[in-house]
Amino acid sequence: MYLLNIRENEDRKQLIKQSIDLNNINILITGAAGFIGASLTLRLLSELEGSTIVGIDTVNDYYSRELKEYRLGLIEKKAEGSDCQWSFQKISITDREALSGLFEQYHFEVVVNLAAQAGVRYSLINPDAFMESNIIGFYTVLEVCRKYLPKHLVFASSSSVYGGNTKVPFCMSDRTDTPISLYAATKKSNELMAYTYAKLYGLPCTGLRFFTVYGPFGRPDMAYYKFADKLAGGEKLQVYNFGNCKRDFTYVDDTIEGVFRVLQGAPLSSVRTEDGSEEQAVPYALYNIGGGNPEDLMEFIRVLSKELGAFGVLPEGFELEEHIEYLPMQPGDVEITYADSTELERDFDFIPKIGIREGLRKFAKWYSGYLRS
Ligand SMILES: NC(=O)c1ccc[n+]([C@@H]2O[C@H](COP(=O)([O-])OP(=O)(O)OC[C@H]3O[C@@H](n4cnc5c(N)ncnc54)[C@H](O)[C@@H]3O)[C@@H](O)[C@H]2O)c1
């Protein structure tokens, strides 16, 4: 198992993180029935010893509830052979009383907030859902954390905060104050809200900007999954911006490896300087988690159709071009996402590295089995 080797920030010679041993502690994962939440829970259950992992989720119907139940089933199964305890409750992060009750019972050392209303395009259709889960919900998580002060709150942000940024790669120092969807605005708000709680109440918070995460039991509302569904159903794919689009796709195992490492290093509220004295700091950190290797969308689709063909989802001699409809850009979409994950590499010695061939093969393998189940 990777154990965080707390390193000194080379420029300032400061101890930059508090090391957290994830074994024998209580961990809360919100959005545990979701794609990233379930993937993280499975990883924690297979690697940790003596910990209690509590998952909460509303299991809402934004996309297939059946898929969310399927993920919870995988977790149940994994928990049976695990050295950890697993407990799941259908609770909304907007429900302060229920959340407080859980904190009172478990006194979580680590909290991972992955519950959210996701989906750039859906935020044009149902903005209420975004304000409710992403703003009120996250505020409630922060308020409860303020009272119970876990050692580390890690929360999901998104590459969408970079808005219409045309400068690539997207660096942590780039401006993020011109969001082009309400979804992005809620994620940027989360970063600011968490910073405030870190500054005012000393709550150690780390935000993670995920970049188009894909993989087995992923999200059916995301383009790659929709493409697979359409190709499997013999329908045409709608490819926006006439296919002129690049995405920094991150295979889910890479994302989870990044999260797993970050959980073990909480930002400190005071840092030791070179002369040995203590300096106050805001215990807040923010990272990009992306491979830094944006793929051309059309190449991604070609590899996907090849892998779906290899697993028998598409018939032999399948002609991809006959199944593509090229359309103009959609409101809220961006032409390119491209992560600069230098800070993640510097502080946690990790950078995503799984390429689309390997990642899409694993997705296609799972997808073919799930279709037939
Ligand atoms: N998957 C990606 O590519 C990606 C990219 C950028 C950011 N993110 C962010 O990462 C996080 C996890 O994403 P995901 O892909 O697993 O999404 P997901 O939709 O699969 O998971 C989110 C889960 O949260 C639950 N949920 C929604 N509102 C809730 C509430 N009020 N209380 C409790 N549960 C609630 C949903 O039922 C869902 O199961 C989200 O915050 C998302 O915005 C994901």
The ligand as a MOL file (V3000), in Angstrom:
LIG
                    3D

  0  0  0     0  0            999 V3000
M  V30 BEGIN CTAB
M  V30 COUNTS 44 48 0 0 0
M  V30 BEGIN ATOM
M  V30 1 N -16.8460 11.9130 -13.2380 0
M  V30 2 C -16.1940 12.9920 -13.6640 0
M  V30 3 O -15.6240 13.0090 -14.7510 0
M  V30 4 C -16.1150 14.2290 -12.8050 0
M  V30 5 C -15.4050 15.3270 -13.3120 0
M  V30 6 C -15.3210 16.4820 -12.5330 0
M  V30 7 C -15.8960 16.5110 -11.2730 0
M  V30 8 N -16.6080 15.4390 -10.8170 0 CHG=1
M  V30 9 C -17.2170 15.5400 -9.4840 0
M  V30 10 O -16.8450 14.3850 -8.7280 0
M  V30 11 C -17.8960 14.0110 -7.8440 0
M  V30 12 C -18.2950 12.5720 -8.0980 0
M  V30 13 O -18.6880 12.4550 -9.4560 0
M  V30 14 P -19.2670 11.1380 -10.0860 0
M  V30 15 O -18.8130 11.0950 -11.4840 0
M  V30 16 O -19.0340 10.0060 -9.1820 0 CHG=-1
M  V30 17 O -20.8330 11.5170 -10.1000 0
M  V30 18 P -22.0920 10.6030 -9.7540 0
M  V30 19 O -23.2890 11.3830 -10.2180 0
M  V30 20 O -21.9060 9.2500 -10.2830 0
M  V30 21 O -22.0610 10.5550 -8.1700 0
M  V30 22 C -22.6260 11.5360 -7.3410 0
M  V30 23 C -23.5560 10.8410 -6.3650 0
M  V30 24 O -24.0590 11.8200 -5.4680 0
M  V30 25 C -25.4070 11.4880 -5.1640 0
M  V30 26 N -26.0510 12.7020 -4.6980 0
M  V30 27 C -26.4830 13.7550 -5.4210 0
M  V30 28 N -26.9930 14.6880 -4.6140 0
M  V30 29 C -26.8900 14.1980 -3.3470 0
M  V30 30 C -27.2310 14.6920 -2.0710 0
M  V30 31 N -27.8400 15.8860 -1.9280 0
M  V30 32 N -26.9570 13.9580 -0.9910 0
M  V30 33 C -26.3670 12.7320 -1.1050 0
M  V30 34 N -26.0430 12.2020 -2.2940 0
M  V30 35 C -26.3020 12.9350 -3.3980 0
M  V30 36 C -25.9700 10.9260 -6.4530 0
M  V30 37 O -27.0830 10.0610 -6.2160 0
M  V30 38 C -24.7760 10.1910 -7.0330 0
M  V30 39 O -24.8180 8.8160 -6.7260 0
M  V30 40 C -19.0230 15.0150 -8.0960 0
M  V30 41 O -18.8880 16.0420 -7.1610 0
M  V30 42 C -18.7320 15.5310 -9.4870 0
M  V30 43 O -19.2600 16.8310 -9.6680 0
M  V30 44 C -16.7190 14.2850 -11.5500 0
M  V30 END ATOM
M  V30 BEGIN BOND
M  V30 1 1 1 2
M  V30 2 2 2 3
M  V30 3 1 2 4
M  V30 4 1 4 5
M  V30 5 2 4 44
M  V30 6 2 5 6
M  V30 7 1 6 7
M  V30 8 2 7 8
M  V30 9 1 8 9
M  V30 10 1 8 44
M  V30 11 1 9 10
M  V30 12 1 9 42
M  V30 13 1 10 11
M  V30 14 1 11 12
M  V30 15 1 11 40
M  V30 16 1 12 13
M  V30 17 1 13 14
M  V30 18 2 14 15
M  V30 19 1 14 16
M  V30 20 1 14 17
M  V30 21 1 17 18
M  V30 22 2 18 19
M  V30 23 1 18 20
M  V30 24 1 18 21
M  V30 25 1 21 22
M  V30 26 1 22 23
M  V30 27 1 23 24
M  V30 28 1 23 38
M  V30 29 1 24 25
M  V30 30 1 25 26
M  V30 31 1 25 36
M  V30 32 1 26 27
M  V30 33 1 26 35
M  V30 34 2 27 28
M  V30 35 1 28 29
M  V30 36 1 29 30
M  V30 37 2 29 35
M  V30 38 1 30 31
M  V30 39 2 30 32
M  V30 40 1 32 33
M  V30 41 2 33 34
M  V30 42 1 34 35
M  V30 43 1 36 37
M  V30 44 1 36 38
M  V30 45 1 38 39
M  V30 46 1 40 41
M  V30 47 1 40 42
M  V30 48 1 42 43
M  V30 END BOND
M  V30 END CTAB
M  END
